[in-house]
Amino acid sequence: MLRIYGSARSRGVRTLWMAGELGLDYEHLDYAPRSPETRTPEYLALNPNGRVPTIDDDGFVLSESMAINMYLAKKHGKLYPADPKNEALMWQWSLWETDRLDRQMTLYANNASVLPEAQRNPAVAKAAWEEISAALAVLEIALGKVRWLAGSEFSVADLNVASAMYRALSLDLAQWPRVTEWLHRCWDRPAAKRARAMRE
C-alpha cells in the first residue's frame, strides 16, 4: 500500500490531492515540516533531507512533491499527458511554478499575515508580492489561450501549479481574472475539496 508522509499543511497537500484524484488507498502519516517525526533515524533513512512529503509505494521511496505527483499520475495512467508535447508543457509549468511561485507565496503569506506581527517583514512581503504579480501576469496570458495548462483536460500540470497557489484562494486576484477562474475551477474538484478540508 502507498504510504504518504507529510501534513496537508505543507506541500504534502499536493500529494494528498493527487492520491484523491487517482482514487488510491493509502496510509497517511501526518508529519508537519520540521517536526520531531521528520528528524527520527527512521524518517531520515527514507528522506535524508528531513522534509515532507515523502512516499513509500510498496518499497519504492520517493521525495519532492512534484516528482511524486508525476510518478503517481504516470504509474496509474491518469492525469499524466500522453502526448509528448503536452507532457513537455506539464514539465514546463511544474518547473516554472517551483521557480516563480512556490517560495514567493510562502514568503508573502508569512510576512503579510501568518507570522506574529512582530516577526513580519513588510519589505520581504512587498518583494515577494512583486514576484508573484509578475508570475501571475504570465499565467494570465497562458490561460487566455488555453483552458488547462497541458492539453484539453485537467492534468498533473494544473494540480501541481494550483496546489502551490492554495494561499492565493484568499487573496485579491481581480487583476488576473483568468487565473482566478482557473484556480477556483481546480480547487472546486471533489478531490481538491477533500485535500483542502484536511488542511483547514
Secondary structure, DSSP 8 states (H G I E B T S, - for coil): -EEEES-TTTTHHHHHHHHHHHT--EEEE---TT-GGGGSHHHHHH-TT--S-EEEETTEEEESHHHHHHHHHHHHTSSS--SHHHHHHHHHHHHHHIIIIIHHHHHHHIIIIIS-GGG--HHHHHHHHHHHHHHHHHHHHHHTT-SBTTBSS--HHHHHHHHHTGGGGGS--TT-HHHHHHHHHHHTSHHHHHHHHHH-
